[in-house]
């Protein structure tokens, strides 16, 4: 065999070996390690290029503001651990450390809780909004079992005591096993859950606040007995499809009284950082039970400078990605 042919065959074999190694890494190696390898490779390929420190800092700030980083304003999500496989029974745990590197134990109550935990698979499936308990050392935990394999993003949303604004930190957890991602090719502005109908009215606009109204019905009749949940008559989480950038959505109505009811319309204000498709999850409470409705809405308008973060920059503010195996 001629030398060029031997070299070509050798290169092909190397490509196959690396491809198999990469797939295997994604299946059995924690996402933290895979992410670290990717970042190291990017750094190597970027060596010798001119870099703009201010531009990098800007990307870090944007990623942090969208909940795509491990750290923000000196606060850091650390020690995240969870069961390694679907249906494995265990515990999901994490710690929030402050600017001094010490676990934070003082939080302001925001929407009735000191810490909100949002967990969702990368394709938007298996959304959960839960509230772990904190121990005396600042560690948060709750019993946990994954529904299916895949890569999950875990968001911790909280307000440190004395801070001016809330903070959202996140990391990735790889749950072993094969899965086929769910794709969403169309908007979903009406859906049903447990016999309740939920319809969405309004537009999600890039760079400016817009109103989103969600109407709840049952058997075609308006539901006027929505119960307070997390300091409002509904709680809405919006995530950008693809990288799951986290949008802060605020209810427009005043905080409900403990015994009051409301309905059928719940209004929120939200702003999209970029054009694209967004996944919306509405939590509402009726008859003492919380239900979650999933909707899909496209954001319209021109892309502005705020929030324009590529998925490759999602953890630009850290050289480590911490996650459960």
C-alpha positions as CSV (number, residue, x, y, z in Angstrom):
1,X,0.0,0.0,0.0
2,X,1.3,3.4,-0.9
3,X,2.3,5.9,1.8
4,X,-0.5,8.4,1.1
5,X,-3.1,5.6,1.2
6,X,-1.7,4.3,4.5
7,X,-1.8,7.8,6.0
8,X,-5.4,8.3,4.8
9,X,-6.4,4.9,6.3
10,X,-4.6,5.8,9.5
11,X,-6.4,9.1,9.7
12,X,-9.8,7.4,9.1
13,X,-9.1,4.9,11.9
14,X,-8.2,7.7,14.3
15,X,-11.4,9.5,13.5
16,X,-13.5,6.5,14.2
17,X,-11.6,5.8,17.5
18,X,-12.2,9.4,18.6
19,X,-15.8,9.3,17.6
20,X,-16.4,6.2,19.6
21,X,-14.5,7.6,22.6
22,X,-16.6,10.7,22.5
23,X,-19.9,8.8,22.4
24,X,-18.7,6.6,25.2
25,X,-17.7,9.6,27.2
26,X,-21.1,11.1,26.9
27,X,-22.7,7.9,28.1
28,X,-20.5,6.9,31.1
29,X,-18.4,10.0,32.0
30,X,-20.0,12.8,34.0
31,X,-21.1,15.8,31.9
32,X,-18.7,17.8,33.9
33,X,-15.7,16.0,32.4
34,X,-17.1,16.1,28.9
35,X,-17.7,19.8,29.2
36,X,-14.2,20.4,30.6
37,X,-12.7,18.5,27.6
38,X,-14.7,20.6,25.2
39,X,-13.5,23.8,26.8
40,X,-9.9,22.7,26.9
41,X,-10.1,21.8,23.2
42,X,-11.6,25.2,22.4
43,X,-8.8,26.9,24.4
44,X,-6.2,25.0,22.4
45,X,-7.7,25.9,19.1
46,X,-7.9,29.6,20.2
47,X,-4.3,29.8,21.2
48,X,-2.4,32.5,19.3
49,X,-5.6,34.4,18.3
50,X,-6.2,37.9,19.5
51,X,-8.8,38.0,22.3
52,X,-11.0,40.8,23.5
53,X,-11.1,40.6,27.3
54,X,-14.0,43.1,27.5
55,X,-15.9,41.1,24.9
56,X,-15.4,37.9,26.9
57,X,-16.5,39.6,30.1
58,X,-19.6,40.7,28.3
59,X,-20.5,37.2,27.2
60,X,-19.9,36.0,30.8
61,X,-22.3,38.6,32.1
62,X,-25.0,37.7,29.5
63,X,-24.6,34.0,30.3
64,X,-25.0,34.7,34.0
65,X,-28.0,36.9,33.5
66,X,-29.7,34.0,31.7
67,X,-29.0,31.4,34.3
68,X,-26.5,29.5,32.2
69,X,-23.5,29.8,34.5
70,X,-22.3,28.2,37.7
71,X,-21.3,31.5,39.2
72,X,-22.7,35.0,39.3
73,X,-21.8,38.1,41.5
74,X,-19.5,35.9,43.6
75,X,-22.1,33.2,44.3
76,X,-21.5,29.7,43.0
77,X,-23.4,26.5,42.6
78,X,-21.3,23.7,43.9
79,X,-21.5,20.0,45.0
80,X,-24.3,19.2,42.7
81,X,-25.0,15.4,42.8
82,X,-27.8,13.2,41.8
83,X,-28.5,9.5,40.9
84,X,-26.6,8.4,37.8
85,X,-29.3,6.5,36.0
86,X,-33.0,6.7,35.2
87,X,-35.2,5.0,37.9
88,X,-32.2,5.0,40.3
89,X,-33.5,6.1,43.7
90,X,-31.4,8.6,45.5
91,X,-30.9,12.2,46.4
92,X,-30.4,15.4,44.5
93,X,-28.2,17.8,46.5
94,X,-26.3,21.0,46.1
95,X,-24.7,24.0,47.9
96,X,-24.6,27.7,47.2
97,X,-21.4,29.4,48.2
98,X,-21.0,33.1,48.6
99,X,-18.2,35.5,47.6
100,X,-16.2,34.4,50.6
101,X,-16.4,30.8,49.5
102,X,-18.5,29.7,52.5
103,X,-21.9,28.0,52.0
104,X,-24.7,30.5,52.1
105,X,-27.3,29.9,54.9
106,X,-29.3,33.2,54.8
107,X,-31.8,33.7,52.0
108,X,-34.7,36.0,51.5
109,X,-38.1,34.4,50.9
110,X,-39.1,34.9,47.3
111,X,-42.4,33.6,46.0
112,X,-42.9,31.8,49.4
113,X,-39.6,29.9,49.2
114,X,-36.0,30.5,49.9
115,X,-34.8,28.5,46.9
116,X,-36.6,27.3,43.8
117,X,-35.1,24.4,41.9
118,X,-36.0,24.0,38.2
119,X,-35.0,20.7,36.6
120,X,-35.6,20.0,32.9
121,X,-34.1,17.8,30.2
122,X,-32.2,19.5,27.4
123,X,-35.0,19.0,24.9
124,X,-37.6,20.6,27.3
125,X,-39.1,17.3,28.6
126,X,-39.6,16.2,32.2
127,X,-39.9,19.7,33.6
128,X,-40.0,19.9,37.4
129,X,-40.3,22.8,39.8
130,X,-39.4,21.7,43.3
131,X,-38.2,23.0,46.6
132,X,-35.4,21.2,48.5
133,X,-34.7,21.6,52.2
134,X,-31.6,23.2,53.6
135,X,-29.6,21.7,56.5
136,X,-27.7,23.7,59.1
137,X,-24.5,23.6,57.0
138,X,-26.1,25.2,53.9
139,X,-26.6,22.0,51.9
140,X,-29.9,21.7,50.0
141,X,-31.3,18.3,49.2
142,X,-34.5,16.3,48.4
143,X,-35.3,12.7,47.4
144,X,-34.8,12.2,43.7
145,X,-35.4,9.8,40.8
146,X,-35.0,10.5,37.1
147,X,-37.8,9.7,34.7
148,X,-35.6,9.0,31.7
149,X,-32.0,9.2,30.4
150,X,-30.5,12.4,28.9
151,X,-28.7,15.6,29.8
152,X,-30.6,17.7,32.3
153,X,-30.1,21.3,33.4
154,X,-30.6,22.1,37.0
155,X,-31.4,25.7,37.9
156,X,-31.2,27.2,41.4
157,X,-33.2,30.4,41.7
158,X,-32.7,32.4,45.0
159,X,-32.2,35.8,46.6
160,X,-29.3,35.9,49.0
161,X,-30.1,37.8,52.2
162,X,-29.4,41.5,51.7
163,X,-28.9,41.2,47.9
164,X,-30.6,43.7,45.6
165,X,-31.7,41.2,43.0
166,X,-32.3,37.5,42.7
167,X,-29.7,35.1,41.2
168,X,-30.1,32.1,39.0
169,X,-27.3,29.5,38.7
170,X,-27.3,26.3,36.8
171,X,-25.3,23.2,35.9
172,X,-25.7,20.0,33.8
173,X,-26.4,16.5,35.0
174,X,-25.9,13.5,32.7
175,X,-28.3,10.6,33.2
176,X,-26.9,7.5,31.6
177,X,-28.8,5.8,28.8
178,X,-29.9,6.3,25.2
179,X,-32.7,8.6,24.3
180,X,-34.2,10.4,21.3
181,X,-34.7,14.1,21.8
182,X,-38.2,15.5,21.4
183,X,-38.5,18.3,18.8
184,X,-41.0,21.0,18.7
185,X,-41.7,22.3,15.2
186,X,-44.7,24.4,15.9
187,X,-46.0,26.8,18.5
188,X,-48.4,25.5,21.2
189,X,-50.7,28.2,22.5
190,X,-53.4,25.8,23.9
191,X,-53.1,22.6,25.8
192,X,-54.9,20.4,28.3
193,X,-53.7,18.8,31.6
194,X,-55.9,16.7,33.9
195,X,-59.1,17.9,32.3
196,X,-58.1,21.6,32.5
197,X,-57.7,23.7,29.3
198,X,-55.0,26.3,29.2
199,X,-54.8,28.9,26.4
200,X,-52.1,31.5,25.9
201,X,-52.7,35.0,24.5
202,X,-50.1,37.6,23.9
203,X,-46.7,37.9,22.2
204,X,-43.2,37.4,23.5
205,X,-41.1,40.4,22.3
206,X,-37.4,40.7,22.0
207,X,-35.9,43.4,24.2
208,X,-39.0,44.7,25.8
209,X,-41.6,43.6,28.3
210,X,-44.8,42.2,26.9
211,X,-47.9,40.8,28.5
212,X,-48.8,37.1,28.4
213,X,-52.3,36.1,29.5
214,X,-53.1,32.5,30.3
215,X,-56.7,31.4,30.7
216,X,-57.7,28.3,32.6
217,X,-60.9,26.4,31.9
218,X,-62.5,23.1,32.9
219,X,-65.0,21.3,30.8
220,X,-65.3,24.5,28.7
221,X,-66.1,26.7,31.7
222,X,-63.9,29.4,33.1
223,X,-62.1,28.4,36.3
224,X,-62.6,31.2,38.9
225,X,-61.2,29.3,41.9
226,X,-57.5,29.3,41.2
227,X,-55.7,29.0,44.5
228,X,-52.6,30.9,45.6
229,X,-49.3,29.1,44.7
230,X,-45.8,30.5,45.4
231,X,-47.1,34.0,46.3
232,X,-49.3,34.3,43.1
233,X,-52.2,32.6,41.4
234,X,-49.8,31.0,38.9
235,X,-46.1,30.6,38.4
236,X,-44.6,30.8,34.9
237,X,-41.1,29.6,33.8
238,X,-39.8,30.4,30.3
239,X,-36.8,28.7,28.8
240,X,-35.2,29.3,25.4
241,X,-35.3,26.2,23.2
242,X,-31.8,24.8,22.6
243,X,-29.7,26.2,25.4
244,X,-32.5,26.6,28.0
245,X,-31.7,30.2,28.8
246,X,-33.8,31.1,31.8
247,X,-36.2,34.1,31.5
248,X,-37.4,35.8,34.6
249,X,-41.2,36.1,34.4
250,X,-43.2,38.2,36.8
251,X,-47.0,38.0,37.6
252,X,-48.9,41.3,37.1
253,X,-51.5,40.8,39.8
254,X,-51.0,41.7,43.4
255,X,-50.0,39.0,45.8
256,X,-53.1,37.0,46.7
257,X,-54.5,36.7,50.2
258,X,-54.2,33.4,51.9
259,X,-57.8,32.4,51.5
260,X,-58.5,34.2,48.2
261,X,-59.2,32.6,44.8
262,X,-58.8,34.0,41.3
263,X,-59.4,33.3,37.7
264,X,-59.7,32.4,35.0
265,X,-57.0,34.7,33.6
266,X,-53.4,34.9,34.9
267,X,-51.3,37.7,33.5
268,X,-47.5,37.8,33.4
269,X,-44.8,40.1,32.0
270,X,-41.8,38.8,30.2
271,X,-39.1,39.8,27.7
272,X,-37.1,37.6,25.4
273,X,-33.3,38.2,24.9
274,X,-33.3,36.9,21.3
275,X,-35.7,35.8,18.6
276,X,-36.5,32.1,18.7
277,X,-38.6,29.5,20.2
278,X,-39.4,29.5,24.0
279,X,-40.8,26.7,26.2
280,X,-43.3,28.0,28.8
281,X,-44.3,26.0,31.9
282,X,-47.3,27.3,33.9
283,X,-47.8,26.0,37.4
284,X,-51.3,26.5,38.8
285,X,-53.3,25.2,41.7
286,X,-56.9,24.1,41.9
287,X,-58.5,21.9,44.6
288,X,-55.3,21.8,46.5
289,X,-53.3,20.2,43.7
290,X,-50.6,21.9,41.6
291,X,-50.6,21.1,37.9
292,X,-48.1,22.1,35.1
293,X,-49.1,23.1,31.6
294,X,-46.4,23.1,28.8
295,X,-46.7,25.6,26.0
296,X,-44.4,26.8,23.2
297,X,-44.2,30.4,21.9
298,X,-42.0,32.2,19.3
299,X,-40.4,35.5,20.2
300,X,-40.7,38.3,17.7
301,X,-38.7,41.4,17.1
302,X,-35.1,42.5,16.3
303,X,-32.2,40.9,18.1
304,X,-30.7,43.4,20.5
305,X,-27.4,43.4,22.3
306,X,-28.7,42.1,25.6
307,X,-28.8,38.3,26.2
308,X,-27.2,37.4,22.9
309,X,-25.4,34.3,24.1
310,X,-24.5,31.3,22.0
311,X,-24.9,27.9,23.6
312,X,-21.2,27.5,23.4
313,X,-20.8,30.4,25.8
314,X,-23.3,29.1,28.4
315,X,-20.7,28.4,31.0
316,X,-18.1,31.0,29.9
317,X,-17.8,32.3,33.5
318,X,-16.2,29.1,34.8
319,X,-13.5,26.7,33.8
320,X,-15.3,23.8,35.5
321,X,-18.7,22.3,34.9
322,X,-20.0,20.5,38.0
323,X,-22.6,17.9,37.7
324,X,-23.9,14.6,38.8
325,X,-22.8,11.4,37.1
